[in-house]
Amino acid sequence: MPDWNTRLVVQVMTGAGAPAETITPIDSFTPTFNTAAEALHSIERTHIGVIYSPRQISFSMTVRAIGGAVGMLTKLALEGTRFSVLLQQQEGDDWAFSSMVLTDCIITSAQPGSATTSGAPSATFSGFSLASTVTQNVDGAEPISVP
């Protein structure tokens, strides 16, 4: 039975051969996968087919502004640089996946938080990914790619 003492780590990879930078501390990371479908109707019948829209992969992450991660993500956003996000288990095996890679990511919005007298401010970054790969947390499982 899982004890939920594991930790996820989020890393950003900016280029081929470049080392991945760990984003820490991270408050939240929310990937969203959307596969929109619409029913195709006719005068004679209803629901004669389906029209699929392209898949969409978006994400949102909230990062504390106490290290270099917020500056790095802001620079990527301002320059329009594509990057990859690697989300993987750092320890333990309680999660449904062992790793998830979002490739060719672009940040579309950045929302810095206000500075306060107590606690560190945070910034929220939102964007989209052009492709992803997910590896299930099952022995011998093959990665699943989503173009």
N, C-alpha and C positions, 0 to 999 in steps of 0.2 A: 504494500500500500504506500502511495506517495506520502512523503512527510512535508513537502513544499518548502524545503529549506534551500532549494537551488536558486541560482542567480542567473539572469540573462545578461549577456554583454552585447553592446552595440558597437560595431566598428565601421569606420568609413574608409574606403579604399579609393584613392583619387586617380590612380594610373597603373599601367602595367609595370610590375616590378617594384612599385612603391609600397612601403610597409603600411599596413592598416593601422589607423589611429583609433584607439578606444575612446568613445565618448562617455565621459563619466563626470559627475553623477548625472544620471538620466532619470527623470521623474516618470515619463511615460513614452511609449512607442506604440502607435496604433496603425497597423497596415490595413488597408481596405481593398478587397477584390470585388469587382463588379462585372458581371456578365449579363448585360441587358438583353432581353428578348421581347419581341412584340408580336402579337398574333396578327396574321394576315387574313383579312376578311374578303368576302365576295358577295355580290348581290344574291346569288343562288344559295350559298351556304355560309356559315360562320366558321371561323377557325380552319381555313383550308391550308394553312401553312404557318411558318414562323420566320421572322426576320431577326437575325442576330446582329447586334451592334458589336463593335470591337471591344475586347476586354479592356478594363481599366484597372490599374493598380495605383493606388495613392497611399500616402502615409502622412502622419503627423507625429512629431516628437517634441517633447518639452525637456529642455536641458537647463540645469542650474548654471548661472553665469559666474562660476567661481574658478574656472580653468580656461584653457585655450580652446575648448570645443565650440563655444558660442562664436568666437572670432573666426575660427576655421569655417564653420557652417555659413556665417555671414559672408565671408569672402567667396565661398563657392556660389552662394546665391547671387551676389552682385556681379560676378564674372560670368555667370551662366555655365559654369563648369559641370560636366557630367561626372557622376561618381557612383560608387556602389555602396550599399549598406549591407553589412553582414550581421545577422542576428543569430546568436548561437548560445547554447548552454555553456556556462563557465564552469559549473560544477553540478553534480547530481544528474538524475535522469527522470525527473517528474513531468517534463513537458511533452506535448504531443509530437514535437519536432525536435531534431537535434541541431538543425541550422536552417536558416532562410536567407537567401541572397537576393536583394533587389538591385538589378543592374541598370545602368544608364539612367540614373536618377537626376532630376532637375528640381531645385527648390523654387516654388512659385510664390511663396509668401513667408515673411518672417515677422513675428510680432514680439518685440522685446517687452518684458515686464517692467514695471516701475520699480525704482530703488526704494527700499524701506530701511528704517532704522534697525529693524530686527530681521534676521534671516537673509538669505541670499536671493537676489532677483533671478528670474528665470526668463527664458525666451522660447517661443514655440515656433517651429519651422514646419511648413507644409509643402508637399510636392507630389510628384508622380514618378513612376518607374516604367520603363519600356518593356522589361522582362523580369522574370523571377525564377528561382530554383528553390525548392523546398525538399529537405531530407527528413523523412519520418524517423521517429525515435524507436525503430524496430530493427533488430539485428538482421543484417543482410538486405535492408531496404534500399532500393535505387532512388536517386533524386528524381523529383517530379519537376519538369520545366513548364513554365507558363509564358509563352511568347506574347 
